[in-house]
Amino acid sequence: MDRSRWTVRIRAIVRRVAGPTDFDRIQLGDVLLTEATTEAFNILLPLLSAIITDTGGARSHAAILAR
């Protein structure tokens, strides 16, 4: 089955995070909204429901981590 065609609906808070100084704002189940992710964002992954980035593609850091 092609996973890119799955539809999932969630109800969550979207939090804009510019970088590590904003990490304390993230709570369990939040959706992360950021320009791009780096290795520093890895610590947030267990808390997130989804990741939205302004830049990147199928091989970007966020896309690979979300798999």
Secondary structure, DSSP 8 states (H G I E B T S, - for coil): --GGG--------EEE--SGGGGGG--TT-EEEES---GGGGGGGGG-SEEEESS--TTSHHHHHH-
